């Protein structure tokens, strides 16, 4: 959905402007959720979150530019590589493992992306 909606944003809108608006929406949602019970972070968790924030801040505008300039059928499969990397990094840094339902969800998302890319591979644009 993100890739499709990015295509409909005016080309004159700067990628950093789009990223900033996205951050505001996510922060608003996080603010609503934060009124419920939560625990404070240790230094290791805080450092991990800060590194993640810097990397996402750099990657998001680059993804916007890629979707605007590139062929979506070529770019979309790369978005699905984030899931296996997140699983691996979550295990390496935090010791998190997937339960059965999460594993099913990951497999379903990757399979849907693979099938979509495979089906789109046979598509030829008119003209």
MMTF fields as JSON, N, C-alpha, C and O atoms, coordinates in Angstrom:
{
  "mmtfVersion": "1.0.0",
  "mmtfProducer": "UNKNOWN",
  "numBonds": 507,
  "numAtoms": 508,
  "numGroups": 127,
  "numChains": 1,
  "numModels": 1,
  "chainsPerModel": [1],
  "groupsPerChain": [127],
  "chainIdList": ["A"],
  "bondAtomList": [4, 2, 8, 6, 12, 10, 16, 14, 20, 18, 24, 22, 28, 26, 32, 30, 36, 34, 40, 38, 44, 42, 48, 46, 52, 50, 56, 54, 60, 58, 64, 62, 68, 66, 72, 70, 76, 74, 80, 78, 84, 82, 88, 86, 92, 90, 96, 94, 100, 98, 104, 102, 108, 106, 112, 110, 116, 114, 120, 118, 124, 122, 128, 126, 132, 130, 136, 134, 140, 138, 144, 142, 148, 146, 152, 150, 156, 154, 160, 158, 164, 162, 168, 166, 172, 170, 176, 174, 180, 178, 184, 182, 188, 186, 192, 190, 196, 194, 200, 198, 204, 202, 208, 206, 212, 210, 216, 214, 220, 218, 224, 222, 228, 226, 232, 230, 236, 234, 240, 238, 244, 242, 248, 246, 252, 250, 256, 254, 260, 258, 264, 262, 268, 266, 272, 270, 276, 274, 280, 278, 284, 282, 288, 286, 292, 290, 296, 294, 300, 298, 304, 302, 308, 306, 312, 310, 316, 314, 320, 318, 324, 322, 328, 326, 332, 330, 336, 334, 340, 338, 344, 342, 348, 346, 352, 350, 356, 354, 360, 358, 364, 362, 368, 366, 372, 370, 376, 374, 380, 378, 384, 382, 388, 386, 392, 390, 396, 394, 400, 398, 404, 402, 408, 406, 412, 410, 416, 414, 420, 418, 424, 422, 428, 426, 432, 430, 436, 434, 440, 438, 444, 442, 448, 446, 452, 450, 456, 454, 460, 458, 464, 462, 468, 466, 472, 470, 476, 474, 480, 478, 484, 482, 488, 486, 492, 490, 496, 494, 500, 498, 504, 502],
  "bondOrderList": [1, 1, 1, 1, 1, 1, 1, 1, 1, 1, 1, 1, 1, 1, 1, 1, 1, 1, 1, 1, 1, 1, 1, 1, 1, 1, 1, 1, 1, 1, 1, 1, 1, 1, 1, 1, 1, 1, 1, 1, 1, 1, 1, 1, 1, 1, 1, 1, 1, 1, 1, 1, 1, 1, 1, 1, 1, 1, 1, 1, 1, 1, 1, 1, 1, 1, 1, 1, 1, 1, 1, 1, 1, 1, 1, 1, 1, 1, 1, 1, 1, 1, 1, 1, 1, 1, 1, 1, 1, 1, 1, 1, 1, 1, 1, 1, 1, 1, 1, 1, 1, 1, 1, 1, 1, 1, 1, 1, 1, 1, 1, 1, 1, 1, 1, 1, 1, 1, 1, 1, 1, 1, 1, 1, 1, 1],
  "groupList": [{"groupName": "UNK", "atomNameList": ["N", "CA", "C", "O"], "elementList": ["N", "C", "C", "O"], "formalChargeList": [0, 0, 0, 0], "bondAtomList": [1, 0, 2, 1, 3, 2], "bondOrderList": [1, 1, 2], "singleLetterCode": "X", "chemCompType": "L-PEPTIDE LINKING"}],
  "groupTypeList": [0, 0, 0, 0, 0, 0, 0, 0, 0, 0, 0, 0, 0, 0, 0, 0, 0, 0, 0, 0, 0, 0, 0, 0, 0, 0, 0, 0, 0, 0, 0, 0, 0, 0, 0, 0, 0, 0, 0, 0, 0, 0, 0, 0, 0, 0, 0, 0, 0, 0, 0, 0, 0, 0, 0, 0, 0, 0, 0, 0, 0, 0, 0, 0, 0, 0, 0, 0, 0, 0, 0, 0, 0, 0, 0, 0, 0, 0, 0, 0, 0, 0, 0, 0, 0, 0, 0, 0, 0, 0, 0, 0, 0, 0, 0, 0, 0, 0, 0, 0, 0, 0, 0, 0, 0, 0, 0, 0, 0, 0, 0, 0, 0, 0, 0, 0, 0, 0, 0, 0, 0, 0, 0, 0, 0, 0, 0],
  "groupIdList": [1, 2, 3, 4, 5, 6, 7, 8, 9, 10, 11, 12, 13, 14, 15, 16, 17, 18, 19, 20, 21, 22, 23, 24, 25, 26, 27, 28, 29, 30, 31, 32, 33, 34, 35, 36, 37, 38, 39, 40, 41, 42, 43, 44, 45, 46, 47, 48, 49, 50, 51, 52, 53, 54, 55, 56, 57, 58, 59, 60, 61, 62, 63, 64, 65, 66, 67, 68, 69, 70, 71, 72, 73, 74, 75, 76, 77, 78, 79, 80, 81, 82, 83, 84, 85, 86, 87, 88, 89, 90, 91, 92, 93, 94, 95, 96, 97, 98, 99, 100, 101, 102, 103, 104, 105, 106, 107, 108, 109, 110, 111, 112, 113, 114, 115, 116, 117, 118, 119, 120, 121, 122, 123, 124, 125, 126, 127],
  "secStructList": [7, 2, 2, 2, 2, 2, 2, 6, 1, 7, 6, 6, 1, 7, 2, 2, 2, 2, 2, 2, 2, 2, 2, 2, 2, 2, 2, 2, 2, 2, 2, 2, 2, 6, 6, 1, 7, 7, 7, 7, 7, 7, 2, 2, 2, 2, 2, 2, 2, 2, 2, 2, 2, 2, 2, 2, 2, 2, 2, 2, 2, 2, 2, 2, 2, 2, 2, 2, 2, 1, 7, 2, 2, 2, 2, 2, 2, 2, 2, 2, 2, 2, 2, 2, 2, 2, 2, 2, 2, 2, 2, 2, 2, 2, 7, 7, 7, 7, 7, 2, 2, 2, 2, 2, 2, 2, 2, 2, 2, 2, 2, 2, 2, 2, 2, 2, 2, 2, 2, 2, 2, 6, 7, 7, 7, 7, 7],
  "xCoordList": [0.825, 0.0, 0.873, 0.558, 1.967, 2.871, 3.416, 3.498, 3.79, 4.366, 3.338, 3.653, 2.116, 1.064, 0.71, 0.577, 0.559, 0.194, 1.305, 1.021, 2.559, 3.675, 3.605, 3.976, 3.141, 3.02, 2.02, 2.156, 1.013, -0.032, 0.278, -0.509, 1.388, 1.774, 2.368, 3.092, 2.054, 2.553, 4.074, 4.773, 4.59, 6.045, 6.785, 7.975, 6.093, 6.752, 6.994, 7.786, 6.329, 6.529, 7.897, 8.227, 8.68, 10.028, 9.949, 9.095, 10.825, 10.798, 10.932, 10.342, 11.705, 11.835, 10.53, 10.224, 9.762, 8.454, 7.514, 6.79, 7.528, 6.699, 7.124, 6.281, 8.439, 8.951, 8.544, 8.177, 8.606, 8.245, 6.772, 6.431, 5.905, 4.472, 4.221, 3.398, 4.935, 4.802, 5.234, 4.58, 6.337, 6.816, 5.772, 5.547, 5.136, 4.105, 2.927, 2.407, 2.509, 1.39, 1.767, 0.985, 2.961, 3.412, 3.585, 3.203, 4.159, 4.337, 2.99, 2.846, 2.009, 0.669, 0.077, -0.503, 0.223, -0.258, 0.479, -0.131, 1.797, 2.586, 2.205, 2.192, 1.895, 1.474, 0.184, 0.026, -0.737, -2.007, -1.765, -2.327, -0.933, -0.651, 0.145, 0.016, 0.965, 1.844, 1.107, 1.709, -0.17, -0.888, -1.171, -1.541, -0.994, -1.172, 0.137, 1.147, 0.113, 1.266, 2.497, 2.401, 3.651, 4.904, 6.035, 5.859, 7.198, 8.366, 9.476, 9.57, 10.313, 11.423, 12.504, 12.584, 13.334, 14.385, 15.701, 15.953, 16.534, 17.907, 18.765, 18.275, 20.047, 20.951, 21.134, 21.199, 21.217, 21.415, 20.21, 20.375, 19.018, 17.807, 17.695, 17.315, 18.023, 17.967, 18.938, 18.59, 20.15, 21.135, 20.643, 20.799, 20.056, 19.52, 18.406, 18.329, 17.546, 16.45, 16.995, 16.501, 18.003, 18.59, 19.265, 19.112, 20.006, 20.641, 19.569, 19.689, 18.54, 17.44, 16.774, 16.454, 16.566, 15.936, 16.777, 16.235, 18.084, 18.971, 18.918, 18.824, 18.977, 18.95, 17.612, 17.584, 16.514, 15.197, 15.038, 14.455, 15.559, 15.485, 16.228, 15.828, 17.284, 18.017, 17.331, 17.286, 16.801, 16.243, 14.893, 14.609, 14.069, 12.711, 12.677, 11.986, 13.395, 13.402, 14.001, 13.573, 14.98, 15.557, 14.536, 14.492, 13.714, 12.665, 11.627, 11.138, 11.292, 10.332, 10.873, 10.15, 12.145, 12.739, 12.796, 12.575, 13.09, 13.152, 11.791, 11.699, 10.734, 9.388, 8.974, 8.318, 9.352, 8.999, 9.742, 9.167, 11.003, 11.835, 11.944, 12.16, 11.797, 12.043, 10.784, 9.666, 10.987, 9.892, 9.472, 10.286, 8.213, 7.73, 7.861, 8.089, 7.721, 7.85, 9.274, 9.491, 10.243, 11.629, 11.92, 12.66, 11.35, 11.655, 10.921, 11.494, 9.667, 8.821, 9.428, 9.322, 10.061, 10.625, 11.676, 11.856, 12.368, 13.373, 12.742, 13.373, 11.5, 10.83, 10.556, 10.522, 10.361, 10.074, 11.324, 11.211, 12.511, 13.73, 13.875, 14.654, 13.135, 13.205, 12.722, 13.212, 11.778, 11.209, 12.239, 12.441, 12.904, 13.918, 15.057, 15.561, 15.463, 16.516, 16.054, 16.835, 14.803, 14.279, 14.246, 14.557, 13.873, 13.844, 15.259, 15.478, 16.211, 17.604, 18.189, 18.784, 18.024, 18.579, 17.879, 18.519, 16.578, 15.867, 16.411, 16.5, 16.776, 17.361, 18.778, 19.13, 19.588, 20.984, 21.117, 21.934, 20.32, 20.478, 19.64, 20.082, 18.443, 17.552, 17.152, 16.463, 17.574, 17.236, 15.777, 15.277, 15.09, 13.679, 13.556, 14.313, 12.604, 12.297, 10.811, 10.01, 10.461, 9.072, 8.303, 8.825, 7.065, 6.197, 5.51, 5.779, 4.644, 4.005, 3.173, 3.237, 2.392, 1.54, 2.367, 2.049, 3.423, 4.294, 5.009, 5.157, 5.452, 6.102, 5.133, 5.504, 3.905, 2.89, 2.674, 2.568, 2.609, 2.422, 3.569, 3.349, 4.796, 5.973, 5.946, 6.185, 5.656, 5.602, 4.491, 4.68, 3.343, 2.226, 2.576, 2.264, 3.214, 3.582, 4.619, 4.496, 5.641, 6.68, 6.098, 6.427, 5.242, 4.625, 3.746, 3.754, 2.993, 2.149, 3.002, 2.668, 4.094, 4.994, 5.637, 5.762, 6.047, 6.681, 5.686, 6.016, 4.461, 3.448, 3.078, 2.877, 2.99, 2.683, 3.787, 3.51, 5.038, 6.162, 6.212, 6.515, 5.916, 5.938, 4.846, 5.073, 3.66, 2.55, 2.829, 2.537, 3.387, 3.683, 4.811, 4.92, 5.645, 6.752, 6.279, 6.978, 5.1, 4.56, 3.753, 3.27, 3.6, 2.793, 3.608, 4.752, 3.028, 3.668, 2.796, 1.581, 3.406, 2.629, 2.161, 2.876, 0.959, 0.453, 1.263, 1.697, 1.46, 2.149, 3.545, 4.25],
  "yCoordList": [-1.185, 0.0, 1.253, 2.24, 1.204, 2.344, 2.7, 3.877, 1.685, 1.937, 2.562, 3.476, 2.066, 2.582, 4.016, 4.874, 4.281, 5.635, 6.631, 7.799, 6.203, 7.094, 7.555, 8.688, 6.707, 7.07, 8.205, 8.963, 8.335, 9.332, 10.676, 11.612, 10.797, 12.07, 12.96, 12.49, 14.228, 15.182, 15.088, 15.046, 15.054, 14.992, 16.192, 16.097, 17.319, 18.509, 18.393, 19.154, 17.459, 17.27, 16.644, 15.609, 17.274, 16.791, 15.517, 15.421, 14.539, 13.296, 13.522, 12.785, 14.536, 14.806, 15.34, 15.082, 16.078, 16.55, 15.362, 15.314, 14.421, 13.222, 12.421, 11.944, 12.277, 11.54, 12.226, 11.554, 13.561, 14.298, 14.105, 13.897, 14.172, 13.965, 12.544, 12.329, 11.58, 10.195, 10.055, 9.367, 10.708, 10.663, 11.262, 10.731, 12.357, 12.96, 12.016, 11.916, 11.33, 10.391, 9.224, 8.835, 8.672, 7.55, 7.997, 7.275, 9.186, 9.693, 9.911, 9.643, 10.394, 10.56, 9.233, 9.124, 8.222, 6.884, 6.319, 5.71, 6.522, 6.041, 6.78, 6.195, 8.07, 8.844, 8.32, 8.266, 7.934, 7.373, 6.045, 5.795, 5.201, 3.891, 4.03, 3.19, 5.077, 5.21, 5.546, 5.506, 5.874, 6.158, 4.879, 4.925, 3.744, 2.467, 2.058, 2.752, 0.947, 0.498, 0.259, -0.361, 0.75, 0.515, 0.53, 0.965, 0.048, -0.016, 0.843, 0.999, 1.394, 2.214, 1.323, 0.131, 1.921, 1.192, 1.283, 2.235, 0.267, 0.329, 1.048, 1.427, 1.234, 1.938, 1.184, 1.796, -0.127, -0.927, -0.8, -0.641, -0.868, -0.739, 0.674, 0.843, 1.677, 3.06, 3.285, 3.937, 2.751, 2.885, 2.193, 2.727, 1.023, 0.312, 1.081, 1.12, 1.69, 2.48, 3.714, 4.072, 4.365, 5.543, 5.191, 5.914, 4.095, 3.658, 3.327, 3.693, 2.646, 2.314, 3.576, 3.645, 4.558, 5.812, 6.524, 7.055, 6.539, 7.185, 6.449, 7.077, 5.127, 4.351, 4.484, 4.623, 4.444, 4.6, 6.006, 6.184, 7.011, 8.388, 8.563, 9.376, 7.821, 7.876, 7.032, 7.428, 5.887, 4.952, 5.398, 5.186, 6.005, 6.322, 7.291, 7.007, 8.427, 9.3, 8.617, 8.88, 7.748, 7.017, 6.061, 5.896, 5.43, 4.548, 5.345, 4.884, 6.535, 7.381, 7.73, 7.649, 8.117, 8.461, 7.248, 7.375, 6.077, 4.867, 4.542, 4.181, 4.669, 4.369, 5.383, 5.028, 6.627, 7.66, 7.487, 7.689, 7.118, 7.1, 5.732, 5.64, 4.676, 3.336, 2.606, 3.074, 1.473, 0.587, -0.21, -0.92, -0.095, -0.691, -2.21, -2.807, -2.841, -4.301, -4.739, -5.87, -3.868, -4.181, -3.845, -4.57, -2.765, -2.262, -3.023, -3.281, -3.382, -3.978, -5.204, -5.31, -6.14, -7.295, -6.926, -7.652, -5.807, -5.4, -4.985, -5.108, -4.492, -4.123, -5.357, -5.265, -6.5, -7.718, -8.327, -9.201, -7.889, -8.378, -7.809, -8.33, -6.747, -6.161, -7.142, -7.12, -7.992, -8.916, -9.943, -10.075, -10.681, -11.621, -10.929, -11.456, -9.743, -9.018, -8.613, -8.683, -8.194, -7.818, -9.018, -8.889, -10.175, -11.39, -11.744, -12.043, -11.709, -12.051, -11.05, -11.445, -9.752, -8.733, -8.735, -8.498, -8.998, -9.097, -10.218, -10.088, -11.324, -12.439, -12.097, -12.342, -11.529, -11.235, -10.182, -10.336, -9.11, -8.008, -8.159, -7.77, -8.716, -8.765, -10.172, -10.344, -11.178, -12.544, -12.895, -13.884, -12.095, -12.356, -13.477, -13.536, -14.357, -15.403, -15.33, -14.823, -15.835, -15.806, -16.987, -18.098, -16.735, -17.841, -18.36, -17.87, -19.328, -19.954, -18.996, -19.024, -18.148, -17.208, -16.161, -15.816, -15.656, -14.678, -15.305, -14.668, -16.554, -17.251, -17.413, -17.207, -17.778, -17.896, -16.555, -16.506, -15.483, -14.151, -13.74, -13.192, -14.002, -13.673, -14.458, -13.899, -15.742, -16.58, -16.093, -16.046, -15.735, -15.257, -13.954, -13.794, -13.028, -11.748, -11.941, -11.365, -12.749, -12.988, -13.728, -13.407, -14.709, -15.45, -14.535, -14.633, -13.652, -12.714, -11.786, -11.52, -11.295, -10.436, -11.172, -10.634, -12.405, -13.205, -13.493, -13.367, -13.881, -14.165, -12.915, -12.979, -11.785, -10.532, -10.171, -9.786, -10.292, -9.98, -10.951, -10.56, -12.206, -13.213, -12.932, -13.022, -12.59, -12.29, -11.012, -10.947, -10.004, -8.736, -8.894, -8.104, -9.898, -10.115, -10.417, -10.113, -11.013, -11.329, -10.196, -10.309, -9.11, -7.984, -7.094, -6.753, -6.731, -5.768, -4.533, -4.629, -3.384, -2.152, -1.823, -2.066, -1.27, -0.932, 0.198, 1.118, 0.124, 1.201, 0.979, 1.802],
  "zCoordList": [0.0, 0.0, 0.0, -0.665, 0.748, 0.825, -0.545, -0.897, -1.322, -2.635, -3.568, -4.329, -3.505, -4.378, -3.993, -4.865, -2.705, -2.285, -2.582, -2.848, -2.543, -2.861, -4.306, -4.611, -5.189, -6.604, -6.821, -7.781, -5.944, -6.137, -5.492, -5.63, -4.802, -4.194, -5.284, -6.163, -5.212, -6.207, -6.332, -5.319, -7.549, -7.742, -7.162, -6.862, -7.002, -6.453, -4.945, -4.39, -4.284, -2.837, -2.597, -3.175, -1.748, -1.452, -0.606, 0.276, -0.858, -0.065, 1.438, 2.227, 1.845, 3.28, 3.866, 5.03, 3.074, 3.519, 3.736, 4.73, 2.818, 2.946, 4.173, 4.934, 4.362, 5.517, 6.819, 7.783, 6.857, 8.065, 8.415, 9.579, 7.416, 7.657, 8.162, 9.051, 7.587, 8.04, 9.494, 10.277, 9.856, 11.238, 12.179, 13.266, 11.775, 12.621, 12.84, 13.951, 11.789, 11.907, 12.825, 13.692, 12.629, 13.461, 14.912, 15.832, 15.121, 16.484, 17.165, 18.358, 16.417, 16.983, 17.411, 18.492, 16.563, 16.916, 18.117, 18.996, 18.155, 19.292, 20.568, 21.651, 20.438, 21.604, 22.196, 23.416, 21.331, 21.806, 22.517, 23.583, 21.927, 22.514, 23.812, 24.702, 23.934, 25.094, 26.383, 27.455, 26.309, 27.551, 28.334, 29.507, 27.672, 28.35, 29.027, 28.908, 29.724, 30.503, 29.633, 28.574, 30.08, 29.382, 30.397, 31.535, 29.972, 30.843, 30.254, 29.037, 31.118, 30.627, 30.016, 30.313, 29.155, 28.456, 29.212, 29.951, 29.007, 29.486, 28.45, 27.386, 28.763, 27.842, 26.531, 25.464, 26.607, 25.394, 24.458, 23.249, 25.01, 24.205, 23.628, 22.47, 24.425, 23.956, 22.805, 21.821, 22.918, 21.837, 20.568, 19.47, 20.712, 19.554, 18.871, 17.643, 19.666, 19.101, 18.384, 17.314, 18.958, 18.312, 16.99, 16.006, 16.96, 15.709, 14.678, 13.509, 15.109, 14.209, 13.666, 12.48, 14.512, 14.081, 13.03, 12.06, 13.211, 12.231, 10.897, 9.842, 10.94, 9.697, 8.972, 7.749, 9.708, 9.084, 8.515, 7.446, 9.233, 8.742, 7.424, 6.591, 7.232, 5.962, 4.894, 3.729, 5.271, 4.294, 3.743, 2.564, 4.566, 4.123, 2.94, 1.961, 2.982, 1.795, 0.565, -0.559, 0.771, -0.36, -0.97, -2.189, -0.13, -0.652, -1.436, -2.467, -0.95, -1.662, -3.044, -4.037, -3.105, -4.398, -5.321, -6.526, -4.768, -5.593, -6.192, -7.365, -5.393, -5.89, -6.952, -7.932, -6.76, -7.736, -9.055, -10.125, -8.983, -10.183, -10.841, -12.049, -10.061, -10.586, -11.001, -10.782, -11.594, -11.983, -10.752, -10.161, -10.368, -9.118, -9.117, -8.065, -10.279, -10.313, -10.013, -9.576, -10.238, -9.893, -8.433, -7.768, -7.936, -6.595, -5.495, -4.437, -5.733, -4.686, -4.006, -2.784, -4.726, -4.021, -2.971, -1.994, -3.167, -2.188, -0.867, 0.183, -0.903, 0.336, 1.195, 2.422, 0.557, 1.308, 1.934, 2.794, 1.525, 2.169, 3.574, 4.373, 3.886, 5.224, 6.285, 7.414, 5.941, 6.927, 7.395, 8.602, 6.488, 6.98, 7.729, 8.721, 7.253, 7.965, 9.358, 10.307, 9.501, 10.814, 11.756, 12.94, 11.234, 12.058, 12.52, 13.694, 11.595, 11.928, 12.917, 13.919, 12.641, 13.533, 14.893, 15.917, 14.911, 16.185, 17.049, 18.27, 16.406, 17.152, 17.62, 18.774, 16.719, 17.058, 18.156, 19.064, 18.081, 19.024, 20.287, 21.368, 20.169, 21.319, 21.737, 22.742, 20.983, 21.336, 21.087, 21.624, 20.279, 19.971, 18.953, 17.983, 19.179, 18.205, 17.87, 18.655, 16.713, 16.273, 16.848, 16.936, 17.237, 17.62, 16.358, 15.261, 16.503, 15.347, 14.515, 13.286, 15.171, 14.452, 13.707, 12.569, 14.34, 13.681, 12.489, 11.446, 12.64, 11.527, 10.363, 9.207, 10.666, 9.621, 8.922, 7.696, 9.682, 9.109, 8.207, 7.126, 8.647, 7.833, 6.532, 5.462, 6.617, 5.41, 4.481, 3.265, 5.035, 4.207, 3.496, 2.316, 4.191, 3.582, 2.486, 1.405, 2.757, 1.752, 0.553, -0.589, 0.797, -0.315, -1.161, -2.389, -0.521, -1.273, -2.125, -3.279, -1.566, -2.341, -3.491, -4.591, -3.239, -4.297, -5.418, -6.597, -5.042, -6.059, -6.853, -8.065, -6.165, -6.856, -7.834, -8.971, -7.4, -8.287, -9.458, -10.585, -9.189, -10.255, -11.284, -12.49, -10.787, -11.69, -12.478, -13.672, -11.829, -12.501, -13.508, -14.446, -13.325, -14.257, -15.659, -16.625, -15.793, -17.108, -17.709, -18.836, -16.974, -17.423, -18.35, -18.05, -19.449, -20.339, -20.398, -20.575, -20.25, -20.25, -21.66, -22.632, -21.767, -23.098, -23.722, -23.028, -25.008, -25.731, -25.857, -26.441]
}
